[in-house]
Amino acid sequence: MAAQGMYPLVAIDPVANAQNEWVALRLRLPGGAGADGEAGLLALFGQPDLLAAIAPLDGLLVLKNLATLTPQVAALLPANRIGLLIDAAALAQEYAPRLAELHGAGYRIWLDGDIPSGVTPPPALRCVARDCRHDAPPPGQLVALFGPHLAHGVDSARRFTECEIAGFDWFCGDYPYDPLSAPRPDDDGSSRRRIMTLLGLLARDADSHELEQQIKQDPALSYHLLKLVNSAAFAVSTPITSFAQAIAVLGRRQLQRWLQLLLYARPQPDGLPNLLLPLAARRAAQVEALCRQHGGERDAQDLAFMTGVFSLLDRLLRMSMEDIARELQLPPDVAAALVHRGGQLGGWLRLAEGEPGTDDLAAAGVTAHDWWKSQLAAYHWAIQVGRNV
């Protein structure tokens, strides 16, 4: 177990397939785990909680320099759970035999970037990764390789389409935030309006019959709620078949939280998942964890969760955050955090939506150890939400 001061600041990027399902998490250490990154890798993988937290997803470790992957480090990386994103420039540094050795040991290897001029690609090359921030390879260029191929730096819906046509299978970047990636045109928003009504009823402590009547009027919402309470997340011994049972099993506090998340659910049961859902869930869980670490009581944690989960509504609804805060009549602290990133909630939200450095964490009174724990808890929660909603 690494000491608290040894926790590296790890950037974690979700990797999704073309069906909008998370398939892995890309792990980036400061400097891309370069020549001086062995200590960071030992701290990161020398503890049991990382792989348990992100299960059943695998990790894709970014490596700029194969010298970092010492035998001591490799002994901590299970080949069935950790893939290696290795800078293709390593081939020009006489590391080809090491790549073959890693491949023989069962590691999945993605060569990231163009093969250096004059260097023969290794025979075992199956998967490639490319930074597609500025452009994508020509259509069909990757057909000859087995895959899955990873496109990272995919920051728009248009670039996602270009990368998919080029033959990429996995995608990483900010494209889920692009308004053009929002729900399909046939989504009229009725389920979201119903959920907002339900959230208002819960805020004024309406009776369960009123809640049940609202849920019954919306087939999509009914489907998602019953699917949720019968999922592994609740492990009920007897199938839940009525909305009264569902409300009783969830409880009002949990019902409120799940309804906030269901704002991001797919419009139709057979539609593609909305990638904003696990992203909102991750923010919600991380802001809540930071609040709890700072001694926040239950009500304060609820507001922190709400702040995180609502922080992407402007992208989802294509409305200004000012209008959303006014329409939902949000508590002042939550509204200030969402609109201006103001107050303590706003400070935690800024951390959760970025890649904070040591100075940012210190200014917020968050240790590297607590930040890492909040990251793990948040991604664990987001993965479960993505699989159950």
C-alpha positions as CSV (number, residue, x, y, z in Angstrom):
1,M,0.0,0.0,0.0
2,A,1.4,3.4,-1.0
3,A,1.8,6.0,1.7
4,Q,-0.6,9.0,1.5
5,G,2.1,11.2,0.1
6,M,3.0,8.8,-2.6
7,Y,-0.4,8.8,-4.4
8,P,0.2,10.0,-8.0
9,L,-2.3,12.3,-9.6
10,V,-3.8,9.9,-12.2
11,A,-6.0,11.3,-15.0
12,I,-8.7,8.8,-15.9
13,D,-10.5,8.9,-19.3
14,P,-13.5,6.7,-20.1
15,V,-13.1,4.7,-23.3
16,A,-16.4,3.8,-25.1
17,N,-17.4,1.7,-28.1
18,A,-19.6,2.7,-31.0
19,Q,-22.6,1.5,-29.0
20,N,-21.9,4.2,-26.3
21,E,-20.9,1.6,-23.7
22,W,-17.8,2.1,-21.5
23,V,-15.3,-0.7,-22.3
24,A,-12.2,0.5,-20.5
25,L,-10.6,3.4,-18.6
26,R,-7.4,5.0,-19.9
27,L,-4.9,5.8,-17.1
28,R,-2.5,8.6,-17.5
29,L,0.2,9.5,-15.0
30,P,2.0,12.9,-14.9
31,G,4.4,12.9,-17.8
32,G,2.8,9.8,-19.3
33,A,4.7,7.5,-17.0
34,G,8.0,8.5,-18.6
35,A,11.4,7.5,-17.6
36,D,10.9,8.8,-14.0
37,G,7.5,7.2,-13.7
38,E,8.4,3.9,-12.1
39,A,7.7,5.2,-8.5
40,G,4.3,6.5,-9.6
41,L,3.4,3.1,-11.3
42,L,4.4,1.2,-8.2
43,A,2.3,3.5,-6.0
44,L,-0.7,3.2,-8.4
45,F,-0.7,-0.6,-8.8
46,G,0.9,-1.6,-5.5
47,Q,-2.5,-1.5,-3.9
48,P,-5.6,-3.7,-4.4
49,D,-8.3,-1.2,-4.7
50,L,-7.8,0.1,-8.3
51,L,-8.7,-3.0,-10.3
52,A,-11.5,-3.9,-7.9
53,A,-13.0,-0.4,-8.2
54,I,-13.0,-0.4,-12.0
55,A,-14.2,-4.0,-12.5
56,P,-15.5,-5.3,-14.8
57,L,-13.7,-2.7,-17.0
58,D,-10.0,-3.0,-17.8
59,G,-7.4,-0.3,-17.5
60,L,-5.4,1.0,-20.5
61,L,-2.1,2.3,-19.2
62,V,-0.4,5.1,-21.2
63,L,3.4,4.6,-21.4
64,K,5.7,7.0,-23.0
65,N,8.9,5.1,-22.2
66,L,9.1,1.3,-21.9
67,A,12.0,1.7,-19.5
68,T,9.4,2.5,-16.9
69,L,7.9,-1.0,-17.2
70,T,10.5,-2.6,-15.0
71,P,10.1,-6.3,-13.9
72,Q,8.9,-4.9,-10.5
73,V,6.2,-2.9,-12.1
74,A,5.2,-5.6,-14.6
75,A,4.7,-8.0,-11.7
76,L,1.9,-5.8,-10.5
77,L,0.1,-5.5,-13.9
78,P,-2.2,-8.5,-14.6
79,A,-2.2,-9.1,-18.3
80,N,-5.9,-9.9,-18.3
81,R,-6.9,-6.6,-16.8
82,I,-4.3,-4.0,-18.0
83,G,-3.6,-3.1,-21.6
84,L,-0.6,-1.0,-22.6
85,L,-0.8,2.1,-24.8
86,I,2.8,2.4,-25.9
87,D,4.3,5.3,-27.8
88,A,5.1,4.0,-31.3
89,A,8.4,6.0,-31.1
90,A,9.6,3.2,-28.7
91,L,10.2,1.1,-31.8
92,A,13.0,3.4,-32.8
93,Q,14.6,3.0,-29.4
94,E,15.4,-0.7,-29.9
95,Y,12.4,-1.8,-27.7
96,A,10.9,-4.1,-30.3
97,P,12.2,-7.3,-28.5
98,R,10.6,-6.0,-25.3
99,L,7.3,-5.5,-27.1
100,A,7.4,-9.0,-28.4
101,E,8.2,-10.3,-24.9
102,L,5.2,-8.4,-23.4
103,H,2.9,-9.7,-26.2
104,G,4.1,-13.2,-25.5
105,A,3.2,-12.7,-21.8
106,G,-0.4,-12.0,-22.8
107,Y,-0.5,-8.2,-22.7
108,R,-2.7,-6.4,-25.2
109,I,-0.6,-3.7,-26.7
110,W,-1.7,-0.6,-28.6
111,L,1.0,1.2,-30.5
112,D,0.1,4.9,-30.1
113,G,1.1,7.1,-33.1
114,D,2.8,6.6,-36.4
115,I,5.5,3.9,-36.8
116,P,8.8,5.7,-37.1
117,S,10.2,6.0,-40.6
118,G,12.4,3.1,-41.6
119,V,11.1,0.9,-38.8
120,T,9.4,-2.4,-39.6
121,P,6.1,-2.9,-37.6
122,P,6.3,-5.8,-35.2
123,P,4.7,-9.0,-36.5
124,A,2.5,-9.2,-33.5
125,L,0.9,-5.8,-34.1
126,R,-2.8,-6.1,-33.7
127,C,-4.1,-2.8,-32.3
128,V,-3.2,0.8,-32.8
129,A,-4.1,4.0,-31.1
130,R,-4.1,7.5,-32.6
131,D,-4.5,11.0,-31.4
132,C,-7.4,12.2,-33.6
133,R,-7.7,15.7,-32.1
134,H,-6.8,17.4,-35.4
135,D,-7.8,14.8,-38.0
136,A,-8.6,11.1,-38.5
137,P,-6.9,8.5,-40.8
138,P,-8.5,7.9,-44.3
139,P,-11.5,5.6,-44.4
140,G,-10.6,1.9,-44.2
141,Q,-7.0,2.4,-43.4
142,L,-7.2,0.1,-40.3
143,V,-9.1,-2.8,-41.9
144,A,-6.0,-5.0,-42.3
145,L,-5.3,-5.0,-38.5
146,F,-7.3,-7.0,-36.0
147,G,-8.2,-4.4,-33.4
148,P,-9.9,-3.0,-31.4
149,H,-8.3,0.3,-32.4
150,L,-8.5,3.3,-30.2
151,A,-9.1,6.9,-31.3
152,H,-8.3,9.4,-28.5
153,G,-8.7,13.2,-28.6
154,V,-12.1,12.7,-30.2
155,D,-13.6,16.0,-29.2
156,S,-16.7,16.4,-31.4
157,A,-19.6,14.3,-32.8
158,R,-18.2,15.0,-36.3
159,R,-14.7,13.7,-35.4
160,F,-16.4,10.6,-33.8
161,T,-18.1,9.8,-37.1
162,E,-14.8,10.3,-39.1
163,C,-13.0,8.0,-36.7
164,E,-15.7,5.3,-36.9
165,I,-15.5,5.4,-40.7
166,A,-11.7,5.2,-40.6
167,G,-12.1,1.8,-38.7
168,F,-11.7,2.7,-35.1
169,D,-13.6,0.6,-32.6
170,W,-13.0,2.4,-29.3
171,F,-13.2,6.2,-28.7
172,C,-11.9,8.5,-26.0
173,G,-12.4,12.3,-25.8
174,D,-14.9,15.0,-25.1
175,Y,-17.3,14.2,-27.9
176,P,-20.1,13.2,-25.5
177,Y,-20.3,16.9,-24.5
178,D,-20.9,18.0,-28.0
179,P,-24.5,19.1,-28.4
180,L,-24.7,17.2,-31.7
181,S,-24.2,14.0,-29.6
182,A,-27.4,14.8,-27.7
183,P,-30.5,12.6,-27.8
184,R,-32.1,11.8,-31.2
185,P,-34.5,14.2,-32.8
186,D,-37.5,11.9,-32.0
187,D,-36.9,12.5,-28.3
188,D,-39.5,15.1,-27.3
189,G,-38.3,15.5,-23.8
190,S,-41.5,14.4,-22.2
191,S,-39.8,11.9,-19.9
192,R,-37.4,14.6,-18.6
193,R,-40.3,16.9,-17.9
194,R,-42.0,14.1,-16.0
195,I,-38.9,13.5,-14.0
196,M,-38.7,17.2,-13.1
197,T,-42.3,17.1,-12.0
198,L,-41.4,14.0,-9.8
199,L,-38.4,15.8,-8.3
200,G,-40.7,18.7,-7.4
201,L,-43.2,16.3,-5.8
202,L,-40.4,14.7,-3.7
203,A,-39.2,18.2,-2.7
204,R,-42.6,18.9,-1.2
205,D,-42.9,15.4,0.3
206,A,-45.9,14.3,-1.8
207,D,-47.5,11.0,-0.9
208,S,-46.4,7.8,-2.7
209,H,-49.7,7.6,-4.6
210,E,-49.0,10.9,-6.4
211,L,-45.5,9.7,-7.3
212,E,-46.9,6.4,-8.6
213,Q,-49.5,8.2,-10.8
214,Q,-46.8,10.3,-12.4
215,I,-44.5,7.3,-13.1
216,K,-47.4,5.3,-14.6
217,Q,-48.0,8.0,-17.2
218,D,-44.5,7.5,-18.8
219,P,-43.7,4.1,-20.3
220,A,-40.0,4.9,-20.7
221,L,-39.6,6.1,-17.2
222,S,-41.6,3.1,-15.9
223,Y,-39.3,0.8,-17.8
224,H,-36.1,2.4,-16.4
225,L,-37.3,2.4,-12.8
226,L,-38.4,-1.2,-12.8
227,K,-35.2,-2.3,-14.6
228,L,-33.2,-0.4,-12.0
229,V,-34.7,-1.8,-8.8
230,N,-34.5,-5.3,-10.3
231,S,-30.8,-4.9,-11.2
232,A,-27.8,-6.2,-9.4
233,A,-27.3,-2.8,-7.7
234,F,-30.2,-3.6,-5.3
235,A,-29.9,-7.4,-5.2
236,V,-33.6,-7.9,-4.3
237,S,-34.6,-11.5,-3.6
238,T,-38.1,-11.2,-5.2
239,P,-38.7,-9.4,-8.5
240,I,-40.3,-6.0,-8.1
241,T,-43.4,-5.8,-10.4
242,S,-45.2,-2.7,-9.2
243,F,-44.3,1.0,-8.8
244,A,-45.4,1.1,-5.2
245,Q,-42.9,-1.7,-4.5
246,A,-40.2,0.1,-6.4
247,I,-40.7,3.3,-4.4
248,A,-40.7,1.3,-1.2
249,V,-37.5,-0.5,-2.1
250,L,-35.6,2.6,-3.2
251,G,-36.8,4.9,-0.5
252,R,-37.4,8.6,-1.1
253,R,-33.8,9.7,-0.8
254,Q,-32.5,7.1,-3.2
255,L,-35.5,7.7,-5.5
256,Q,-34.6,11.3,-5.7
257,R,-31.0,10.5,-6.6
258,W,-31.9,8.0,-9.3
259,L,-34.5,10.3,-10.8
260,Q,-31.8,12.9,-11.1
261,L,-29.7,10.4,-13.0
262,L,-32.6,9.2,-15.1
263,L,-32.7,12.6,-16.7
264,Y,-29.8,11.3,-18.8
265,A,-31.3,7.9,-19.6
266,R,-31.8,6.8,-23.2
267,P,-35.1,8.2,-24.6
268,Q,-36.3,4.8,-25.8
269,P,-35.6,1.4,-24.2
270,D,-34.1,0.1,-27.4
271,G,-32.0,3.3,-28.1
272,L,-28.3,3.8,-27.6
273,P,-27.2,4.8,-24.1
274,N,-26.5,8.4,-23.4
275,L,-22.8,8.8,-22.6
276,L,-23.6,11.9,-20.5
277,L,-25.2,9.5,-17.9
278,P,-22.1,7.8,-16.5
279,L,-20.2,11.1,-16.8
280,A,-22.9,12.9,-14.7
281,A,-22.9,10.0,-12.3
282,R,-19.1,10.2,-11.9
283,R,-19.2,13.9,-11.1
284,A,-22.1,13.4,-8.7
285,A,-20.3,10.7,-6.8
286,Q,-17.0,12.6,-6.7
287,V,-18.4,15.9,-5.4
288,E,-20.4,13.9,-2.8
289,A,-17.2,12.0,-1.7
290,L,-15.3,15.3,-1.4
291,C,-18.2,16.7,0.7
292,R,-18.2,13.6,2.9
293,Q,-14.4,13.8,3.4
294,H,-14.8,17.4,4.6
295,G,-17.3,16.3,7.2
296,G,-20.5,17.2,5.3
297,E,-23.7,15.8,6.9
298,R,-26.3,13.8,5.0
299,D,-28.2,16.8,3.7
300,A,-25.0,18.5,2.6
301,Q,-23.9,15.3,0.7
302,D,-27.3,15.2,-1.0
303,L,-26.7,18.8,-2.3
304,A,-23.2,17.9,-3.4
305,F,-24.6,14.9,-5.3
306,M,-27.2,17.1,-6.9
307,T,-24.5,19.6,-7.9
308,G,-22.5,17.0,-9.7
309,V,-25.4,15.3,-11.4
310,F,-27.0,18.5,-12.7
311,S,-23.7,19.9,-13.9
312,L,-24.3,18.5,-17.4
313,L,-27.9,19.4,-17.8
314,D,-27.0,22.5,-19.9
315,R,-25.4,20.1,-22.5
316,L,-28.3,17.6,-22.3
317,L,-31.2,20.2,-22.5
318,R,-29.3,22.8,-24.6
319,M,-30.3,25.4,-22.2
320,S,-28.3,27.9,-20.2
321,M,-27.5,26.9,-16.7
322,E,-29.1,30.1,-15.4
323,D,-32.4,29.0,-16.9
324,I,-32.1,25.5,-15.6
325,A,-31.3,26.7,-12.0
326,R,-34.3,29.0,-12.2
327,E,-36.7,26.4,-13.6
328,L,-35.7,23.8,-11.1
329,Q,-35.7,26.3,-8.2
330,L,-32.4,24.9,-7.0
331,P,-31.0,25.7,-3.6
332,P,-28.8,28.9,-3.6
333,D,-25.6,27.0,-2.9
334,V,-26.3,24.5,-5.8
335,A,-27.3,27.3,-8.2
336,A,-24.2,29.3,-7.4
337,A,-22.0,26.2,-8.0
338,L,-23.6,25.4,-11.3
339,V,-23.9,28.8,-12.7
340,H,-20.6,30.5,-11.5
341,R,-18.7,27.6,-9.9
342,G,-19.0,29.6,-6.8
343,G,-18.7,28.6,-3.1
344,Q,-17.3,25.3,-1.8
345,L,-19.6,23.2,-3.9
346,G,-18.4,25.1,-7.0
347,G,-14.8,24.5,-6.0
348,W,-15.3,20.8,-5.6
349,L,-17.1,20.7,-9.0
350,R,-14.2,22.5,-10.7
351,L,-11.9,19.7,-9.4
352,A,-14.3,17.0,-10.5
353,E,-14.6,18.3,-14.0
354,G,-10.9,18.9,-14.7
355,E,-7.5,17.4,-14.1
356,P,-6.3,19.2,-10.9
357,G,-2.7,19.6,-10.1
358,T,-1.2,19.5,-6.6
359,D,-1.6,23.3,-6.2
360,D,-5.3,23.0,-7.1
361,L,-5.9,20.3,-4.5
362,A,-4.0,22.1,-1.9
363,A,-6.0,25.3,-2.4
364,A,-9.2,23.2,-2.0
365,G,-7.8,21.5,1.1
366,V,-7.8,18.0,-0.5
367,T,-4.9,15.6,-0.1
368,A,-3.7,13.5,-2.9
369,H,-4.8,10.4,-1.0
370,D,-8.4,11.8,-0.5
371,W,-8.5,12.8,-4.2
372,W,-7.5,9.3,-5.3
373,K,-10.1,7.7,-3.0
374,S,-12.8,10.1,-4.3
375,Q,-11.8,9.2,-7.9
376,L,-12.1,5.5,-7.3
377,A,-15.4,5.7,-5.5
378,A,-16.8,7.9,-8.3
379,Y,-15.7,5.7,-11.2
380,H,-16.9,2.6,-9.4
381,W,-20.3,4.2,-9.0
382,A,-20.4,5.5,-12.6
383,I,-19.6,2.1,-14.0
384,Q,-22.4,0.5,-12.0
385,V,-24.9,3.2,-13.1
386,G,-23.9,2.8,-16.7
387,R,-24.6,-0.9,-16.5
388,N,-27.9,-0.7,-14.7
389,V,-29.7,2.3,-16.2
